Amino acid sequence: MWRAEGKKGVWWNSNGFTLIESLIVLMIFSAYAVSVPLLYDGAYRVIESGKAEKNTEWEIFVIQLRNEMHRASNWKTSEKTLTYSAEGSSDELVTISQYYDKIRRQVNGLGHEVLLQHVETASFSTKGGKVYIHVTFSNNEQEGTVMYPLYKEMP
């Protein structure tokens, strides 16, 4: 490769940084330093809004289930399902169970009403007249609740 001897440009000067080069580096560093906190704040807000949505979904699930529990009878639990007789009808059997990554509600084995999403594991148990529900979500957060059913005898 042919190279002209004697004339060297500003950019190929081996005597150190020029003022222009130093200003360019300072501008790049300043732009980076200003953007890092903004990116961090944006990521934090996205994560927090996702948590708030999950918490709201959990609270709605618990409230709906408590409302049904107080109007229903003949509660039974197994490790993965919760079954009870619907209000006012002895022949409607409602089942709440995990279906893939969701908790769903079915009436007489039909339907697919999603109550809770992004569920890794769900367990239902009864002890001392109380119904215990424990859920682990896909992000490894855990939630649990205890419900006190009003047992009604079937007519």
C-alpha positions in Angstrom: 0.0 0.0 0.0 1.3 3.4 -0.9 1.6 6.0 1.8 2.6 9.6 1.5 5.4 10.4 3.8 5.8 13.8 5.4 2.1 14.9 5.6 0.1 13.5 8.5 -3.4 14.6 9.1 -4.9 15.7 12.4 -6.4 12.2 13.0 -3.2 10.3 12.5 -1.1 12.5 14.8 0.9 10.4 17.3 1.6 13.3 19.6 -1.7 12.8 21.7 -5.3 13.8 21.5 -6.2 17.0 19.9 -8.8 19.3 21.4 -11.4 18.2 18.8 -10.9 14.5 19.6 -11.2 15.2 23.4 -14.4 17.2 22.9 -15.9 14.3 20.8 -15.0 11.8 23.5 -16.5 14.1 26.2 -19.8 14.4 24.2 -20.1 10.7 23.8 -19.4 10.0 27.5 -21.9 12.7 28.5 -24.6 11.3 26.3 -24.0 7.8 27.8 -23.9 9.1 31.4 -27.2 11.0 30.9 -29.0 8.0 29.3 -28.1 5.3 31.8 -30.4 6.7 34.7 -33.2 7.2 32.2 -33.0 3.7 30.9 -32.9 2.3 34.5 -35.9 4.4 35.5 -37.9 3.2 32.5 -37.0 -0.5 33.2 -38.0 -0.1 36.8 -41.4 1.4 35.9 -42.1 -1.4 33.5 -41.3 -4.0 36.1 -43.4 -2.3 38.8 -46.4 -1.9 36.5 -46.2 -5.7 35.8 -46.2 -6.5 39.5 -49.1 -4.2 40.1 -51.1 -5.9 37.4 -50.3 -9.4 38.9 -51.3 -8.2 42.4 -54.6 -6.8 41.1 -55.3 -10.0 39.2 -54.6 -12.0 42.4 -56.9 -9.8 44.5 -59.7 -10.1 42.1 -59.3 -13.9 42.0 -59.5 -14.1 45.8 -62.5 -11.7 46.0 -64.5 -13.6 43.3 -63.7 -17.0 45.0 -64.7 -15.7 48.4 -68.0 -14.4 47.1 -68.7 -17.8 45.5 -67.6 -19.7 48.5 -70.1 -17.9 50.8 -73.0 -18.7 48.4 -72.0 -22.3 47.6 -72.1 -25.6 49.5 -70.3 -29.0 49.7 -66.8 -27.8 49.2 -64.2 -30.5 48.5 -60.5 -30.1 47.7 -57.8 -32.3 46.3 -54.2 -31.3 45.7 -55.0 -29.8 42.3 -58.7 -29.1 42.3 -61.4 -27.3 44.3 -65.0 -28.4 43.8 -68.3 -27.2 45.2 -72.0 -27.1 44.4 -73.2 -23.8 42.9 -75.7 -21.6 44.7 -79.3 -22.6 44.3 -78.6 -25.7 42.2 -77.6 -29.1 43.6 -76.8 -30.5 40.1 -74.2 -27.8 39.1 -70.8 -28.8 40.1 -68.2 -26.1 39.9 -64.5 -27.1 39.5 -61.5 -24.7 39.9 -58.2 -26.2 38.8 -54.9 -25.5 37.1 -54.9 -25.8 33.3 -51.4 -25.3 31.9 -50.3 -21.8 33.2 -53.8 -20.7 34.2 -56.4 -21.4 36.9 -59.7 -22.0 35.4 -63.3 -22.4 36.4 -65.6 -25.0 34.9 -69.3 -25.8 35.5 -70.1 -29.6 35.2 -66.8 -30.1 33.4 -67.7 -27.6 30.7 -66.3 -24.2 29.9 -63.0 -22.5 30.4 -63.3 -19.3 32.5 -59.8 -18.1 33.2 -59.5 -16.8 36.8 -55.7 -16.4 37.1 -52.8 -16.3 34.6 -49.1 -17.1 34.6 -49.4 -19.8 37.2 -46.5 -22.2 37.7 -48.2 -24.4 40.4 -51.4 -24.2 42.3 -52.5 -26.3 45.3 -55.7 -26.5 47.3 -56.2 -28.0 50.7 -58.7 -28.1 53.5 -57.7 -28.1 57.2 -59.8 -27.3 60.2 -62.7 -26.1 58.2 -60.6 -23.6 56.2 -59.6 -23.8 52.6 -56.0 -23.0 51.8 -54.9 -21.9 48.4 -51.2 -21.6 47.5 -50.1 -20.3 44.1 -46.6 -20.0 42.6 -46.4 -17.7 39.6 -44.1 -18.0 36.5 -41.8 -15.4 38.0 -41.4 -17.5 41.2 -43.5 -15.1 43.3 -45.8 -16.9 45.7 -49.2 -15.9 47.0 -51.5 -17.7 49.3 -54.9 -17.2 51.1 -57.1 -18.8 53.6 -60.8 -18.9 53.2 -63.5 -19.7 55.7 -66.4 -21.3 53.9 -69.9 -21.1 55.2 -70.8 -24.8 55.0 -74.4 -25.3 54.0 -76.0 -28.7 53.9 -77.5 -29.8 50.7 -81.4 -30.1 50.8 
